[in-house]
């Protein structure tokens, strides 16, 4: 009885008091039965009060759920509750919920008792709730051993099931079950579900419309399941209730709810996708995220919204299903809740909440009665962000590696988004807590990013940038002015992406979709450029070199410290697989041209800083760029001047003549006037600090890019900040000065005389900081500075 299945723990408390079994099982000496053997269930109660009946009902409901989970071929489950006062209730559990008869006295109405007992004992399997289109066959092997196989019929074609991919754990709902099978040599998926009748043709119609979109399933066959020649639906047992829809008043329906009528539907589609958690390296993960975003963009152009992006609905599927060596790309599945905006009224997307709780956009978590916000493309993009946060928190590394035992996922804020660890989960409470974290820079860093597994730390900046773009932090003043600024910027920079600093000032529903998608691609491309992991790692086996020669090492995903081992294996794999390829490519490159590009990139990044600070910056740049054009200002003649060891924000590995690089370069050159020397007064963690600028303002600063890995910044240090456009209270650290360099800055008059510097090696930087009353720079805005 207590055999585990489908990952659900079993215990004696789940045992029903009575069951209906096949006679073969009931007559065995062991008298053992599993949940997969039960035809019907029974609960007995010796106490006749309402509390006892409610307890019995909850238990029989749980028993029915166990049967649905273990028997993939059940359409409904029958149950009986006996009470000691000689009363009985008959129950039918199906995908629309549960139907119960009134409690009747078996002594006063014995005919009903006989009908129930005889019906349960002598009914055929179809009347007991089994699906005749799914059969279990037993094949006798040559060695005498028997093997069971499940066969599913679709359009009069039988498909042998290789394994079950997904089973819905609840009773009421779509009851989706997915099977892996094969059709004409290609791996396919059979999706069996119970669709709400108003949306009966919903999913396959949308999939047929978007069949040419990359990253969505392709339909090979579909049908409404029929039993005994009649459409299989939960409405059959609810006809009386359905007729009552027309005459029941609103008050009478209160507390009852609208009757659901669900139709049994089956789809055969390709390709088969593995869970997103099975990614093999960060490159594959982020490339898959980019694929998913591209698919959402194409769906947006087709006026289709998915509305249920979650960790279960994004997969890695072969780009060519017939080629097992082809790249696995990110794909979106399960279009049950999708909307075709071209065929529906404008108010259809309003009011009704859709999605999976931990991945729902903030605006979609508002109560249905008050939510007049229509679902939009940016809600699906926000869900992608939550998928990434969930994965980085729940996993230790690639290949579905579970988080180490040292980390308690159920106590994390991500888990609370799903209601885990909350005594009384409440949607509005979860929404308020989630909103507070997502709209606060420091809270998001401390509560979400700091809980990422070490393996995912290289993605912190990417996730933070995605949050800034996709989670609007509140209605900024002068929104119309910002829209005009963006339009002017777009007119002057045709074909280029609008900078993140401009987009985040405009509400999501007022942005142009293409601007949002371009900005997301830029964020992910920058992350991919900075990642050190190699591409092309096999999803299961990784080639490695050993003392015995070349070999193949299998990835063990269950060990402690797996992320360190995976990184080492990947590095060895790169040396083994890619070294010769890289050497051949290097021979074909024009080395002089590469060197010139590198020099131009360094010169472009350093020249603007030197002009904005003082002469020894330019001396340092000129001494390292002998072939660069002579600057207009004379180079300082004092060769003994101590030079600063500042670090610039990395621009990645983009070519100097690429559009993105030129956009960044123009942004850097145009921001010369928006730099400030500052002193660090507090380290906030997550690459963030609070700095007192010498214009008298305190600002929140971020250490971006690879600078965080190369430079160690402490409280009291002197730094150079680049102020953000339209965000004067925020800045980025672009240089850090040693005590000697800070003294030279002070001697040159760049720092106020009364500025106290960190001069002692043992000083922890906690002393008071005094600054002069120098006025702040003017706030006049010049469109050329964007």
N, C-alpha and C positions, 0 to 999 in steps of 0.2 A: 504493500500500500504506500509505503513512504519512500518510494524511489524518486530521486530528483529528476527534473526535466526542465529544459528551456531556461536554465539558470535560476529557477525559482526554488528556494529551500523548502523542504518538506518537513512536517512534524506531525505528531499524533493528534494535535488539536484540530487539524484540518480534516480528519476522517469523518465521513458522513455516518449517520446511524444505520442506514440501510441503502442498498444499491440493487439495481437490476443488471445482471450479468448474463453472458451466454451460459447455457447449461454445462458446456465442457469445463468452463472455469469453476462454476459453482459446485461441481461434483468432485473436484480434485481434492486429495487428502490435505495438501498444504493450504488450500483455500485462500491463496494469495491473489490479489488483483491490483492492477495499476490504474491510474486515472484514465489511461488510454483504453481501458477495457469496459468502462462504465457506460451503460445505456441511459440510466435515469438514477436520481438520488432521492434520499428521504432523510428528514430530520424529525426527531421525537422530543417532546417536552413534557415533563411531569407537572409543571406549574402552569396554571391557566391564566396568569395575569398578563397584561400587555407588554411588560418588560421582558418576560420570558419569550413571548411570541416574536418580539423585535430582535432578540438575540438569536433565535432560531432562523429568522429570515436573513440576518446578516451572514450567518454561517453557511446557509444553503446558497446564498449569493456567491460567497467565496468559493464554495465547491463547484458551482457552475463555471466560474472563471477558470478554475484549474482544469476542468474538462475542455473548455474552449482552447486553452493554451496547449494542451497535450494532444488533442484530436484535431488535426488540421482540416478534417472533412466534415465538421459539424456545422449545420445551419441553425439549429436551436437545441436547447437542452430542457428536459422535463424534470420537474421536482415536486415533492409532496411534503407538507409540514403537518404532523400529527400533534395534537395537544391533548393533555390528560383528561380534559373535560369532554372527550369524545367528539371534538371538532377537528375538521381537516380543511386545508387549503391546497389547491392545485396551482402550480406555477409553470409558466413558459418563459424561458430566458432566450432572447434573440438579440440581434444587432440594433433594434430600436429600443431595447430596455427589457422590461419584465411585465408580464400580464399575470394577474392573480385573480382567482375566483374569490367570492365572498366565503367566509368561514361557514361551513355547514355541519350540522350534527349528524354523524354517521349512524346514530341509533334511530333517529327520527326519519332519516332519508338514506336507508341502506343501499338503494339502487345506485345512487351516485358513487358510493364506495366501490360497489362491484364493477361499475363501468370503468373507474380509474384503475383498479387492480388488474382487471382482465385486459384493458387496453395496453397497460405497460408490459404485461407478460406476453401478449400474443401479437402485438403490432409489429409490422415489418420495419426494417431499418430506416426506410424513408420517413415513415410516420414518427419514428423516434428522433428524427432530426438529422439523419446522415445525408450526405450529398452523393447522389448516384453517379455524378459525372467524375468523381474521384474514386478510384479503386485501388485496393492493396492486393498485389499478387505475390504469391510465394513460388519462387523458382528453386527447384531442386538442383543442387550442384553435382558435379561428377563425383565428388568425394562423399556424397551423401548429405552434406550440409545444405540447409535451406537458406535462401536469401529473399528478404522482402523488398519489393520495389513499389513505389507509388506512381500511378499513371493518372494524368489529368487530361480530360478531353476538352478540346477547343475547336469549334468549327468542324466537328466530325473527324478531327485528327487527334491521335493519342500521343502525348508527350511524356517520356519517362523522366521523373524528377531525380536530379542528382543530389540536391540538398535543399533544405529550407533556409532561406536567407533572412526572413523577417516574419515575426508573428506579433500581431497587436495583442497587448496584455489586458486590455479592458474588454468588457462585454458590449456595452453600448458604444456605437460609433461605426466607423467604416470597417472595422475588423479586418484590416488589410493583412494578407499573407502573401509573401513573395517566394517563388520557387526558382531555382536554377535548372535550366534544361538545355537541350541542344536541338537546333533546327538547321538542317542542310549544312552541317559542319561548323556552325557558328553558335557560340554561347549566347543564350537568350534568357529572358526573365519572364515568368508568368506572374502577373499581378491579379490576385483574387480579392475583391473588395465589395462592400455593400454601400452603394452610392445613394445619397439622399435623392429622392425621386425628382425634385425640381432641377437637380443638376445631373440627371441620369446620363445624358450624352456629353457631359461637360468635358471630361479629361480627354477622351479620344478625339473629340472635335478640335480642341485646341492643339493637341499634338499633331493632328493632320495639317492644321493651318501653318504650324511653325516647323514642319518636317525638314525644311532646308536650313534651319538654324543649327549651328555647331553647338554641341554640348547639351542637347536635349534628346530624350529617347525617340527612336523611330518605331512606329507601330507596324507590326507584321500581320496581326489578326486581332479581332476583338468580337465579343458577343455578350448578349444578356443570357445568363444561364437559365435554362428551362428544366423543370422537374415535372415528369409525366405530361410533357407537352404544354405546360403552363409556365408563364414567367415567374421565376422565383422571387418573391417579395415578402417583406414583413407586413405588408398591408392586408394580406389574406386573413390574418387573425384579428385585424383591427378595423374591419369594415364598419361595424356598428359605431365605433368611436369616430371613424372618419365621417360617417353620415351626421353624427352629432356635431361636427365642426360647424355645420350651417345654422344650428339653432341654439347652441350654447351661448350664453351671454358672456361678456368680458369678465364679469365678477365670478361666474361659475368656472371659467378656465383658470382663474388666479390660483396658483399653487399646483395646478395640474400640468400645464404646459401644452404646447401644440403637439399633436400626435405625429411622430416621424414615420415616414413610409420610405423604406430603403429597398433598392433593387440590387440583386446579385449580379455583378458584372465581372468580366474576365478579359484581360488584355495580354497579348504576346508581343514583347518589344525587345529591341536590341539598341545599344550594346549592354553587356553586363558590366557593372561597375563595382569596384571594391570600396570599402569605407575610406573616407578622407584620412582617417587616422592611420591608414596603412602607408602613408607617404614614406619615402626612403631617405630624404634629406630636405633641408630647408629650401633648397632651390626648387625641388619638385613641389613642395607645399606652397610656396609663394607663387610659383608659376601656375599652379592649379587655382589659387585664389584669383589670380589675374584672368584666367580662363573663365571662371564663374562670373566675374564682373563683366567681361566681354559678352557673355551670354545674356546677362541681364540688360546690357545696352541694346543688343539686337532685339530682345523681347520688347523693350521700351519703344523701339522704332516701329515694331509691329502692333503697338498698343495692347500688349499683353503683360499682366502682372502675375507673378508667381504667388506671393502672399504667404508662403510657408517655408522660407529658407531656414533650415536647421541643420544640425550636425548629421542627422539621419537622411537628409534630402540632398546632400551634395556628396558626390562620389568621384573616384578616379577610374575612368574608363579608357580603354585603348582607343587611340584616334583612328586606328584601322582594326576593326574587330577580327578580321581574318589574318592579321599579322601580329602574333604574340610579342614580337620585338618592337612594335611601334610605341611611340610615346604615350604615356598615360596622361590624359588631360582632365581638368576639372569639369564635371558635368552636373547638371541639375535634374533631379527626378521628382516624381510625385506632384502632378499638376491637378490634383483633386480640387484644390481651393483657388486655382488660378482664375483670372478674369480676362475676358476678351472685351476691352473697352469699346471696340467698334460695334459690337452687337448688343450692348447693354446701355441702360439709361445712366445719366451722370450721377445719380444718387445711389446706384447699386453698391458701390464700394464703401459707402458711409454706414456707420452705426454698428455693423456686425463685426465683432472681433474675430480675427483669424490668425493662425500661427501657432508655434510651439513656445510655451511660456518663457523659458530662459533666453530665447532668441528673438522675441517680439520687440519691434521698435517701440520707443517710449510713447509716441503718440497713439499707437495701436493698443496700449494697455489701459487707456482711459475707459471707464465704464461705458457699456453700449448705449445707455440712456443719454449720455452726455457727449458722446464722441461723434461729432459731425465732420471729422477730418477724413477725407477720402484717402484710401490707400494709394500710395504713389511709388515710383521706382526707387526713391531714396530710402523708403522704409525697407525694401528688400536689401539695399546696400548696407543699411545699418545692421540688418540681421547677419550679413556676412561678417561684419566686424565682431559681433558677439560670438559667432562660430569660431573665429580665430582666437578670441580671448578664452573661450571654453577649452579649446584644444590645447592651447599653451599652458593652461592651468591643470587640466586633467591628465595630461600625458607627461612622461619623463623625457621622451625622445621619439624617434621615428619608429616605424613598423609596429604601431599600436602598443608601444611600451607603456605599461601602467606607471603611475606616479609612485615614487618610492614611499616606503612605510613611514618615513620621517615627516611626510607632509600629509595632513588630514584634509582631504578635499571636501568632506562634508561640512567642515567648519569655515570654508572659504566663502567670500562674498559671491563668487560665481555660482556656487552651489545654492546659495540663498535665492538667486534669481529663479531657480527651479522649485523653490519651496522646500528644499532639503535643509534640515536642521532648524526649521521653524515650527514651533508648537502649533500655531494656528495660522497656516498660510493664508494670506489675504492678498488678492490681486492689487488692490489700491496701495496697501502697505509695501508690497514688493516694488511697485512702480515708483513710489516716492523715494524709497531707499536707493533704487537703481538710478533715478534721475539725479539725486544729490551727488552720487559718485561720478556719473558720466559727465556732468557739467562742471566739475571742479578739477582743475589741473593737478593739484597736490593730492587730493583724495584718490583720483584715478591712479596716479603713480604709486601711492602707498598701498592701496587696497587691491588693485588689479595687477599692475605691472610687476610689483615686487613679489607677487605670488607666482609669476611665470617660473617654470622649471629652468634651471641653468642653461639647458640646451637651447631654449628659445630666447635667451637674452638678446641676441643680435636683432630680434624683431621689435624690440621695445620702441625705438624711434618711429618705425613704420606704423605700428599700432597707434601710437600717440598722434601721429599726423592724420591717420584715418579718423580717429575720434574727433580731432579739431574740425575736420571737414564735414563729417556726417552727423555730428551731434551739435545742434545749434545751441549756444550757451545762453541765449536770451535775446530779446528784441533790442538791437542797438539803435541808438539815435541816428537820425538822418539817413535812413535806409534808402530813400530816393536819391540822395546825394551819392551814396556808394554805388547805386545802380548806374548813375550817370558817369561816375568815374570808371566803372568797369567797361561801359560802352565806349568811352573815349580811349581807354587802354586797348580795347580790342580793335578799334579803328586804327590805332597807331602800330599795333603789333599783329598784323593779319596772319592767321594760321597758327599762332602760338597759344599755349595754354595760359589761362588766367591764373596768376599766382595765388597760392593758398591764402596768403594774408588778405587778399581782396575778397575771395569767395566767402570766407568765414564770417564776414561782416553782414552778409545778406541772408535773410531767411531762406530755408531750403526750398520752399514752394515758389520763390521768386528767382531762383537760379536757372540758367540754361543747362539742360541735362548734359549736353556735350562738354561743357566746361567742367562739370563735376567728374565725368568719366575720364577726361584727359588728365585732370589733377590726380585722380586715383592711380592711373597708369604711371604717371611720373613718380609718385611716392613708391610704388612697388618696384619700378625699374631701378630707382636709386638703391633700394634695399638689395635687389638681386646683384647689382654691381659690386656692392660692398661685402656680400657673403663670400666666405672662403671655401665653402663646400664645393666639391666637383659635381658636374652633371653626369648623367648616364649611369647611375648606380642601379644595379639589378634590384628589383623589389624583394627578392628572396635571398639570392646568393651574391656575395661581393668578392671579386677576385683579390687575392692578397699574395704578397711575396713572403716566403719563409726560408728557413735555413736549408731546407731540403730542396728548394727550388720553387717554381711557381705552383700555386695552389689555390683552392677556393675555401673561404672561411664562411661558415653559416652564421647568420646574425642571431645571437641569443638575446631575445628581447625581455626576458624575465629577470635578469640579474641586476643587483644593485650597482649603481654607477654606470648604467648602460650608456648614457649619453657620451661619457668620456671614451668608452670603447668604440662606439660607433664613429666618433670623430677620427680616432686613430685609424680605424679600418678604412675610412673614406680617404684619408691622406695617403695611406699605402696603396689604395686602389688607384688613386690619381697617378702615383708614381709608376704603377704597373701598367695601367691602361692608356694613360694619356701622354706619357713622356715623349715617346717617339713622334706622336702626332704633333705635339707642341713644337718639337725641334724642327720638324719639316716645315711647319708654318713660319717659324722664325727665319728660316733660310730664305723663304720667298718674300719676306717683308723688306721694305726699303728702310734700313736701319737709320740712315741719316734723316729721313722724313719723320720717322718716329721720334727721334731725338729732338728735331725741330718743334714738333707738336708739343712735346713735354716742356721744352723751354718756354714756348709761347704760353702754355697753360700756367706755368709758375710765374712768369712775368705778369700776366694779366691779373693773377690773384694777389700778387705782392705790391704791385705798383700803386693801387688805390689806397692801401693801408699806409704806405710810406708817405704819400702826399698829405694824408690826413693827420699825421702825428708829428714827427720831427726829423731832422736831416739824417740821423744815423740809420733810419729805416731805408732811405734811398741809397745810402752808401752800401748797406748790406746787399740790397737787390742788385746794384750795379756791379759789385765785385763778383757776383755769382753769375751774371749774365753778360759776358764780355761781348757777345755778338748782337746784343739788343741795341736799339737806337738810343743815342745819347739823350738824356732828359733835358728839358728846358732849364731847370734849376741846376746850378753847379753842385757837384758832389762835394760833401764835406772833406776837407783836406786832412783832417786829423785822423790818421789811420790807426791811432791808438785808442780811439773811442770804443768803449765796450758795447757790443752789439746785442740786441734783444733776441731771445730764443722763443719768439711767439709762434703759435701754431694756428694756421688758418683752417676754417671749416673745409672738409674734403668735398670736392665736386665729383667724387666717384671716378669712374674710368671712361667717362664720355669723351668723345673726340672733340677737339677745340672747335671744329667747324660744324658741329651738330646744332640743330635749332635749340635744343634744350640747354646746351652749354652756353650758346650765345645769349639766351634769355637770362640765365643765371649771371653771366658776366655783365650784362647791361644793368641788372638789378644791383650787382655789387658796385659798379662804377657810379651808379646814380645815388648810392646811399652814403657817399663820403661825408656829407654833412650830418648824417644821422649816427655818428659814433660818439661814445662817451667813455672817458676813463672812469673807473669805479673801484671801490674797495669792497671785498666780500665781507658781509657782516653775519651771514648765517648759511650753513649748508643744509639743504632740505632733502637730500637724497634723490634718487632717480635722475641723476644728472642735472639737478636743478639747484639754484642758490638764490639768495636774496642779496642784492648789492646796493650800496649807497653810491650813487653817481655824483660827480663833482659839479653837476648843475643843480644839486640840492634835492634830487628826486630819488626815492627808493624804487627799485624795479626787480621783478621776477625774471631771472635769466636762466637760460638753458644751454648746457654744454652739448653741442650737436656733433653728429658724425663721428669720425675716428679720433677726433681730438680727445674724447673722453677716455680712450684707451692709452693715449700717448702722454697726456699732461695730468698731473695730480694737483688739484686746487684745494687750498685750505682756507679757513676763516682768516681774514686779515690780508690776504693777497691782493695785489693790484692787478686788475684785468682791464682789457679793452672790450667794450660792448658794441654790438651793432643793433640799433633800435629797430623794432619791427614797424613796417608801414601800417599806419592806422591803429597801432597798438602801442602807444607810447609808454604804457606801464609794463611792457614785456620787451625782452632783448635776448640776443644770442651772444655767448662768449666766443670771441674770435682770437684772443691773445691773452697770455698770462706772463707776467714779468717776475723775474727773480728780484730779491732785495736790492742787489747792485743796480739792476736796470731801473727799478723804481726810484732809487736815489738819483740816477741820471735824469730820469723824467722830471723829477722835482727840481733838479738843478737847471734844466732847460726851461723851466716855467710852465711845463705841461700840467703839473699838479700844484694845488694851492700850498702856500708855505706852511699853513697850520695842519696839513695832513699828516697823521701819525702812521708810520710805516712799520710793517713786520720786519724787524731787523735781526732779531735773535733767533738762532736755530732751534732753541727749545721753547720759543713762544708759541703757545697754542692758538694765538690770534683772538683771544677773547676780550682784549682791552677796549676802552672807549675809543670811538672814532669821531674826530671833529673835522668839520669842513667849513670853508669860507662861504659867504653868501653870494656866490656868483649867480647871476641871473640865468634862467633857463633859456634855451634856444627858442627862437621864434616859432610859432605854430603855423606859419603861413604854408599853404599847400601849393606845390607846383606839380602840374600834371607830368612834367618830364621826370620827376623823381620817383614815379611808380616803377 
